[in-house]
Amino acid sequence: MDRIEKLKNDVYSFEELDTLEKNATKLRDQETLSLITQSRASKKAKGEKPKSTVDDKGVPLTKRGRRDAKAGR
């Protein structure tokens, strides 16, 4: 199954969709970007929620998030 079919069938997680979106943006792939938007909307309609990127105290959970917070981004 190729990535287009997987996007149509909501196979990817929210985290995987973020990665696909970054790659599609770099490649200016409008078809993939529209399918990612549809897939996210479908997941939200089904009641799925993306994992939180910060803990209950507001501290970023990822190394990149902590680095960006220190840099003031």
Biopython code that builds the backbone (N, CA, C, O; Angstrom):
import numpy as np
from Bio.PDB.StructureBuilder import StructureBuilder

atoms = [
    (1, "MET", "N", (0.849, -1.171, 0.000)),
    (1, "MET", "CA", (0.000, 0.000, 0.000)),
    (1, "MET", "C", (0.901, 1.241, 0.000)),
    (1, "MET", "O", (1.802, 1.356, 0.830)),
    (2, "ASP", "N", (0.658, 2.149, -0.914)),
    (2, "ASP", "CA", (1.483, 3.351, -0.977)),
    (2, "ASP", "C", (0.946, 4.423, -0.024)),
    (2, "ASP", "O", (-0.126, 4.261, 0.559)),
    (3, "ARG", "N", (1.701, 5.520, 0.128)),
    (3, "ARG", "CA", (1.350, 6.535, 1.118)),
    (3, "ARG", "C", (0.020, 7.214, 0.816)),
    (3, "ARG", "O", (-0.696, 7.600, 1.740)),
    (4, "ILE", "N", (-0.325, 7.366, -0.466)),
    (4, "ILE", "CA", (-1.605, 8.000, -0.827)),
    (4, "ILE", "C", (-2.766, 7.138, -0.332)),
    (4, "ILE", "O", (-3.725, 7.654, 0.242)),
    (5, "GLU", "N", (-2.679, 5.842, -0.553)),
    (5, "GLU", "CA", (-3.729, 4.925, -0.084)),
    (5, "GLU", "C", (-3.798, 4.912, 1.437)),
    (5, "GLU", "O", (-4.885, 4.875, 2.013)),
    (6, "LYS", "N", (-2.634, 4.942, 2.090)),
    (6, "LYS", "CA", (-2.610, 4.962, 3.560)),
    (6, "LYS", "C", (-3.246, 6.238, 4.090)),
    (6, "LYS", "O", (-3.962, 6.204, 5.090)),
    (7, "LEU", "N", (-2.992, 7.362, 3.431)),
    (7, "LEU", "CA", (-3.612, 8.619, 3.854)),
    (7, "LEU", "C", (-5.122, 8.558, 3.687)),
    (7, "LEU", "O", (-5.862, 9.026, 4.552)),
    (8, "LYS", "N", (-5.574, 7.997, 2.603)),
    (8, "LYS", "CA", (-7.020, 7.883, 2.361)),
    (8, "LYS", "C", (-7.689, 6.974, 3.383)),
    (8, "LYS", "O", (-8.865, 7.152, 3.699)),
    (9, "ASN", "N", (-6.948, 6.001, 3.902)),
    (9, "ASN", "CA", (-7.510, 5.032, 4.856)),
    (9, "ASN", "C", (-7.204, 5.371, 6.312)),
    (9, "ASN", "O", (-7.473, 4.555, 7.193)),
    (10, "ASP", "N", (-6.650, 6.547, 6.589)),
    (10, "ASP", "CA", (-6.338, 7.004, 7.951)),
    (10, "ASP", "C", (-5.446, 6.030, 8.711)),
    (10, "ASP", "O", (-5.700, 5.732, 9.878)),
    (11, "VAL", "N", (-4.416, 5.542, 8.063)),
    (11, "VAL", "CA", (-3.504, 4.587, 8.681)),
    (11, "VAL", "C", (-2.480, 5.288, 9.573)),
    (11, "VAL", "O", (-2.057, 4.734, 10.588)),
    (12, "TYR", "N", (-2.082, 6.504, 9.196)),
    (12, "TYR", "CA", (-1.016, 7.209, 9.896)),
    (12, "TYR", "C", (-1.490, 7.836, 11.207)),
    (12, "TYR", "O", (-2.640, 8.260, 11.325)),
    (13, "SER", "N", (-0.585, 7.890, 12.190)),
    (13, "SER", "CA", (-0.859, 8.574, 13.454)),
    (13, "SER", "C", (-0.657, 10.075, 13.263)),
    (13, "SER", "O", (-0.139, 10.513, 12.236)),
    (14, "PHE", "N", (-1.068, 10.858, 14.259)),
    (14, "PHE", "CA", (-0.885, 12.305, 14.174)),
    (14, "PHE", "C", (0.593, 12.673, 14.042)),
    (14, "PHE", "O", (0.938, 13.595, 13.303)),
    (15, "GLU", "N", (1.459, 11.961, 14.749)),
    (15, "GLU", "CA", (2.888, 12.247, 14.691)),
    (15, "GLU", "C", (3.435, 11.960, 13.289)),
    (15, "GLU", "O", (4.241, 12.725, 12.761)),
    (16, "GLU", "N", (2.994, 10.863, 12.702)),
    (16, "GLU", "CA", (3.431, 10.528, 11.351)),
    (16, "GLU", "C", (2.900, 11.542, 10.341)),
    (16, "GLU", "O", (3.576, 11.867, 9.365)),
    (17, "LEU", "N", (1.693, 12.038, 10.578)),
    (17, "LEU", "CA", (1.134, 13.059, 9.693)),
    (17, "LEU", "C", (1.952, 14.343, 9.743)),
    (17, "LEU", "O", (2.121, 15.013, 8.724)),
    (18, "ASP", "N", (2.461, 14.689, 10.921)),
    (18, "ASP", "CA", (3.309, 15.874, 11.049)),
    (18, "ASP", "C", (4.562, 15.733, 10.183)),
    (18, "ASP", "O", (4.956, 16.668, 9.486)),
    (19, "THR", "N", (5.178, 14.556, 10.238)),
    (19, "THR", "CA", (6.381, 14.302, 9.449)),
    (19, "THR", "C", (6.068, 14.331, 7.962)),
    (19, "THR", "O", (6.811, 14.923, 7.179)),
    (20, "LEU", "N", (4.973, 13.697, 7.572)),
    (20, "LEU", "CA", (4.582, 13.705, 6.165)),
    (20, "LEU", "C", (4.307, 15.126, 5.682)),
    (20, "LEU", "O", (4.638, 15.487, 4.553)),
    (21, "GLU", "N", (3.696, 15.926, 6.554)),
    (21, "GLU", "CA", (3.384, 17.306, 6.182)),
    (21, "GLU", "C", (4.663, 18.120, 5.947)),
    (21, "GLU", "O", (4.743, 18.900, 4.999)),
    (22, "LYS", "N", (5.647, 17.934, 6.807)),
    (22, "LYS", "CA", (6.922, 18.640, 6.626)),
    (22, "LYS", "C", (7.552, 18.275, 5.283)),
    (22, "LYS", "O", (8.022, 19.143, 4.547)),
    (23, "ASN", "N", (7.555, 16.986, 4.980)),
    (23, "ASN", "CA", (8.154, 16.532, 3.717)),
    (23, "ASN", "C", (7.364, 17.030, 2.511)),
    (23, "ASN", "O", (7.952, 17.467, 1.522)),
    (24, "ALA", "N", (6.041, 16.968, 2.587)),
    (24, "ALA", "CA", (5.201, 17.403, 1.474)),
    (24, "ALA", "C", (5.319, 18.909, 1.258)),
    (24, "ALA", "O", (5.255, 19.384, 0.124)),
    (25, "THR", "N", (5.491, 19.653, 2.340)),
    (25, "THR", "CA", (5.659, 21.100, 2.215)),
    (25, "THR", "C", (6.962, 21.420, 1.493)),
    (25, "THR", "O", (6.997, 22.288, 0.622)),
    (26, "LYS", "N", (8.025, 20.721, 1.854)),
    (26, "LYS", "CA", (9.312, 20.933, 1.188)),
    (26, "LYS", "C", (9.216, 20.619, -0.310)),
    (26, "LYS", "O", (9.810, 21.302, -1.143)),
    (27, "LEU", "N", (8.449, 19.562, -0.629)),
    (27, "LEU", "CA", (8.318, 19.142, -2.020)),
    (27, "LEU", "C", (7.189, 19.859, -2.759)),
    (27, "LEU", "O", (7.009, 19.678, -3.963)),
    (28, "ARG", "N", (6.430, 20.677, -2.022)),
    (28, "ARG", "CA", (5.267, 21.394, -2.573)),
    (28, "ARG", "C", (4.271, 20.435, -3.205)),
    (28, "ARG", "O", (3.770, 20.675, -4.304)),
    (29, "ASP", "N", (3.992, 19.349, -2.500)),
    (29, "ASP", "CA", (3.076, 18.306, -2.965)),
    (29, "ASP", "C", (1.668, 18.620, -2.449)),
    (29, "ASP", "O", (1.305, 18.250, -1.333)),
    (30, "GLN", "N", (0.898, 19.298, -3.271)),
    (30, "GLN", "CA", (-0.429, 19.761, -2.860)),
    (30, "GLN", "C", (-1.403, 18.603, -2.631)),
    (30, "GLN", "O", (-2.247, 18.679, -1.738)),
    (31, "GLU", "N", (-1.300, 17.544, -3.417)),
    (31, "GLU", "CA", (-2.196, 16.396, -3.256)),
    (31, "GLU", "C", (-2.013, 15.769, -1.866)),
    (31, "GLU", "O", (-2.989, 15.493, -1.168)),
    (32, "THR", "N", (-0.771, 15.552, -1.482)),
    (32, "THR", "CA", (-0.489, 14.964, -0.175)),
    (32, "THR", "C", (-0.925, 15.894, 0.943)),
    (32, "THR", "O", (-1.488, 15.436, 1.938)),
    (33, "LEU", "N", (-0.677, 17.192, 0.801)),
    (33, "LEU", "CA", (-1.078, 18.144, 1.837)),
    (33, "LEU", "C", (-2.594, 18.156, 2.023)),
    (33, "LEU", "O", (-3.075, 18.242, 3.153)),
    (34, "SER", "N", (-3.341, 18.073, 0.946)),
    (34, "SER", "CA", (-4.802, 18.054, 1.084)),
    (34, "SER", "C", (-5.271, 16.761, 1.731)),
    (34, "SER", "O", (-6.211, 16.779, 2.526)),
    (35, "LEU", "N", (-4.637, 15.638, 1.407)),
    (35, "LEU", "CA", (-5.002, 14.363, 2.030)),
    (35, "LEU", "C", (-4.650, 14.348, 3.515)),
    (35, "LEU", "O", (-5.373, 13.752, 4.313)),
    (36, "ILE", "N", (-3.556, 14.993, 3.894)),
    (36, "ILE", "CA", (-3.174, 15.079, 5.307)),
    (36, "ILE", "C", (-4.225, 15.873, 6.077)),
    (36, "ILE", "O", (-4.609, 15.494, 7.183)),
    (37, "THR", "N", (-4.685, 16.970, 5.491)),
    (37, "THR", "CA", (-5.726, 17.786, 6.123)),
    (37, "THR", "C", (-7.001, 16.966, 6.311)),
    (37, "THR", "O", (-7.619, 17.019, 7.375)),
    (38, "GLN", "N", (-7.392, 16.220, 5.302)),
    (38, "GLN", "CA", (-8.581, 15.378, 5.387)),
    (38, "GLN", "C", (-8.407, 14.275, 6.429)),
    (38, "GLN", "O", (-9.340, 13.965, 7.170)),
    (39, "SER", "N", (-7.226, 13.691, 6.486)),
    (39, "SER", "CA", (-6.962, 12.618, 7.433)),
    (39, "SER", "C", (-7.032, 13.125, 8.868)),
    (39, "SER", "O", (-7.597, 12.459, 9.735)),
    (40, "ARG", "N", (-6.461, 14.301, 9.124)),
    (40, "ARG", "CA", (-6.534, 14.894, 10.463)),
    (40, "ARG", "C", (-7.980, 15.172, 10.856)),
    (40, "ARG", "O", (-8.393, 14.879, 11.979)),
    (41, "ALA", "N", (-8.741, 15.734, 9.934)),
    (41, "ALA", "CA", (-10.146, 16.041, 10.219)),
    (41, "ALA", "C", (-10.927, 14.763, 10.506)),
    (41, "ALA", "O", (-11.765, 14.731, 11.407)),
    (42, "SER", "N", (-10.657, 13.728, 9.750)),
    (42, "SER", "CA", (-11.329, 12.449, 9.949)),
    (42, "SER", "C", (-11.001, 11.861, 11.315)),
    (42, "SER", "O", (-11.885, 11.363, 12.011)),
    (43, "LYS", "N", (-9.727, 11.920, 11.696)),
    (43, "LYS", "CA", (-9.314, 11.392, 12.997)),
    (43, "LYS", "C", (-9.984, 12.163, 14.133)),
    (43, "LYS", "O", (-10.445, 11.566, 15.106)),
    (44, "LYS", "N", (-10.038, 13.491, 14.007)),
    (44, "LYS", "CA", (-10.675, 14.307, 15.042)),
    (44, "LYS", "C", (-12.163, 14.018, 15.121)),
    (44, "LYS", "O", (-12.733, 13.999, 16.212)),
    (45, "ALA", "N", (-12.810, 13.788, 13.962)),
    (45, "ALA", "CA", (-14.230, 13.464, 13.940)),
    (45, "ALA", "C", (-14.510, 12.122, 14.610)),
    (45, "ALA", "O", (-15.571, 11.923, 15.201)),
    (46, "LYS", "N", (-13.549, 11.203, 14.513)),
    (46, "LYS", "CA", (-13.687, 9.893, 15.153)),
    (46, "LYS", "C", (-13.389, 9.953, 16.645)),
    (46, "LYS", "O", (-13.596, 8.974, 17.362)),
    (47, "GLY", "N", (-12.904, 11.098, 17.114)),
    (47, "GLY", "CA", (-12.614, 11.258, 18.533)),
    (47, "GLY", "C", (-11.173, 11.033, 18.918)),
    (47, "GLY", "O", (-10.839, 11.073, 20.102)),
    (48, "GLU", "N", (-10.312, 10.798, 17.949)),
    (48, "GLU", "CA", (-8.890, 10.629, 18.255)),
    (48, "GLU", "C", (-8.282, 11.986, 18.551)),
    (48, "GLU", "O", (-8.690, 13.003, 17.989)),
    (49, "LYS", "N", (-7.301, 11.988, 19.442)),
    (49, "LYS", "CA", (-6.627, 13.237, 19.797)),
    (49, "LYS", "C", (-5.127, 13.038, 19.674)),
    (49, "LYS", "O", (-4.602, 11.974, 20.002)),
    (50, "PRO", "N", (-4.427, 14.087, 19.191)),
    (50, "PRO", "CA", (-2.965, 13.976, 19.135)),
    (50, "PRO", "C", (-2.380, 13.994, 20.540)),
    (50, "PRO", "O", (-2.969, 14.564, 21.459)),
    (51, "LYS", "N", (-1.223, 13.369, 20.700)),
    (51, "LYS", "CA", (-0.552, 13.373, 21.995)),
    (51, "LYS", "C", (-0.121, 14.793, 22.336)),
    (51, "LYS", "O", (0.266, 15.561, 21.455)),
    (52, "SER", "N", (-0.189, 15.131, 23.601)),
    (52, "SER", "CA", (0.226, 16.453, 24.046)),
    (52, "SER", "C", (1.738, 16.600, 23.904)),
    (52, "SER", "O", (2.484, 15.641, 24.104)),
    (53, "THR", "N", (2.181, 17.799, 23.559)),
    (53, "THR", "CA", (3.619, 18.044, 23.410)),
    (53, "THR", "C", (4.202, 18.691, 24.659)),
    (53, "THR", "O", (5.411, 18.909, 24.743)),
    (54, "VAL", "N", (3.339, 19.001, 25.635)),
    (54, "VAL", "CA", (3.808, 19.578, 26.899)),
    (54, "VAL", "C", (3.177, 18.808, 28.056)),
    (54, "VAL", "O", (2.100, 18.230, 27.912)),
    (55, "ASP", "N", (3.862, 18.803, 29.213)),
    (55, "ASP", "CA", (3.307, 18.126, 30.370)),
    (55, "ASP", "C", (2.337, 19.057, 31.093)),
    (55, "ASP", "O", (2.064, 20.160, 30.620)),
    (56, "ASP", "N", (1.818, 18.615, 32.236)),
    (56, "ASP", "CA", (0.815, 19.396, 32.960)),
    (56, "ASP", "C", (1.355, 20.709, 33.515)),
    (56, "ASP", "O", (0.578, 21.597, 33.866)),
    (57, "LYS", "N", (2.671, 20.842, 33.599)),
    (57, "LYS", "CA", (3.281, 22.083, 34.085)),
    (57, "LYS", "C", (3.676, 23.018, 32.938)),
    (57, "LYS", "O", (4.198, 24.107, 33.176)),
    (58, "GLY", "N", (3.427, 22.592, 31.696)),
    (58, "GLY", "CA", (3.762, 23.411, 30.550)),
    (58, "GLY", "C", (5.174, 23.223, 30.034)),
    (58, "GLY", "O", (5.629, 23.992, 29.187)),
    (59, "VAL", "N", (5.872, 22.218, 30.529)),
    (59, "VAL", "CA", (7.248, 21.947, 30.096)),
    (59, "VAL", "C", (7.195, 21.052, 28.852)),
    (59, "VAL", "O", (6.539, 20.010, 28.875)),
    (60, "PRO", "N", (7.877, 21.444, 27.766)),
    (60, "PRO", "CA", (7.882, 20.618, 26.548)),
    (60, "PRO", "C", (8.431, 19.217, 26.827)),
    (60, "PRO", "O", (9.381, 19.052, 27.592)),
    (61, "LEU", "N", (7.819, 18.213, 26.193)),
    (61, "LEU", "CA", (8.220, 16.828, 26.407)),
    (61, "LEU", "C", (9.340, 16.371, 25.476)),
    (61, "LEU", "O", (9.972, 15.347, 25.733)),
    (62, "THR", "N", (9.591, 17.102, 24.416)),
    (62, "THR", "CA", (10.615, 16.686, 23.473)),
    (62, "THR", "C", (11.863, 17.552, 23.606)),
    (62, "THR", "O", (11.810, 18.684, 24.088)),
    (63, "LYS", "N", (12.969, 16.997, 23.172)),
    (63, "LYS", "CA", (14.223, 17.735, 23.223)),
    (63, "LYS", "C", (14.135, 18.987, 22.348)),
    (63, "LYS", "O", (14.618, 20.053, 22.731)),
    (64, "ARG", "N", (13.525, 18.853, 21.190)),
    (64, "ARG", "CA", (13.377, 19.993, 20.298)),
    (64, "ARG", "C", (12.504, 21.071, 20.944)),
    (64, "ARG", "O", (12.808, 22.259, 20.836)),
    (65, "GLY", "N", (11.434, 20.668, 21.607)),
    (65, "GLY", "CA", (10.550, 21.616, 22.274)),
    (65, "GLY", "C", (11.256, 22.364, 23.393)),
    (65, "GLY", "O", (11.061, 23.568, 23.559)),
    (66, "ARG", "N", (12.071, 21.658, 24.157)),
    (66, "ARG", "CA", (12.828, 22.311, 25.240)),
    (66, "ARG", "C", (13.835, 23.295, 24.670)),
    (66, "ARG", "O", (14.010, 24.392, 25.201)),
    (67, "ARG", "N", (14.500, 22.904, 23.585)),
    (67, "ARG", "CA", (15.469, 23.779, 22.944)),
    (67, "ARG", "C", (14.790, 25.038, 22.413)),
    (67, "ARG", "O", (15.291, 26.147, 22.599)),
    (68, "ASP", "N", (13.643, 24.860, 21.752)),
    (68, "ASP", "CA", (12.919, 26.013, 21.218)),
    (68, "ASP", "C", (12.405, 26.917, 22.319)),
    (68, "ASP", "O", (12.360, 28.136, 22.153)),
    (69, "ALA", "N", (12.015, 26.331, 23.447)),
    (69, "ALA", "CA", (11.517, 27.141, 24.577)),
    (69, "ALA", "C", (12.648, 27.987, 25.145)),
    (69, "ALA", "O", (12.434, 29.143, 25.512)),
    (70, "LYS", "N", (13.841, 27.427, 25.220)),
    (70, "LYS", "CA", (14.995, 28.176, 25.733)),
    (70, "LYS", "C", (15.360, 29.310, 24.787)),
    (70, "LYS", "O", (15.768, 30.387, 25.223)),
    (71, "ALA", "N", (15.210, 29.062, 23.485)),
    (71, "ALA", "CA", (15.569, 30.066, 22.486)),
    (71, "ALA", "C", (14.491, 31.147, 22.382)),
    (71, "ALA", "O", (14.706, 32.175, 21.740)),
    (72, "GLY", "N", (13.337, 30.922, 23.008)),
    (72, "GLY", "CA", (12.270, 31.902, 22.996)),
    (72, "GLY", "C", (11.455, 31.916, 21.722)),
    (72, "GLY", "O", (10.885, 32.944, 21.357)),
    (73, "ARG", "N", (11.395, 30.790, 21.047)),
    (73, "ARG", "CA", (10.640, 30.717, 19.789)),
    (73, "ARG", "C", (9.189, 30.490, 20.023)),
    (73, "ARG", "O", (8.415, 30.405, 19.069)),
]
sb = StructureBuilder()
sb.init_structure("model")
sb.init_model(0)
sb.init_chain("A")
sb.init_seg("    ")
for serial, (resi, resn, name, xyz) in enumerate(atoms, 1):
    if name == "N":
        sb.init_residue(resn, " ", resi, " ")
    sb.init_atom(name, np.array(xyz, "f"), 0.0, 1.0, " ", f" {name:<3s}", serial, name[0])
structure = sb.get_structure()
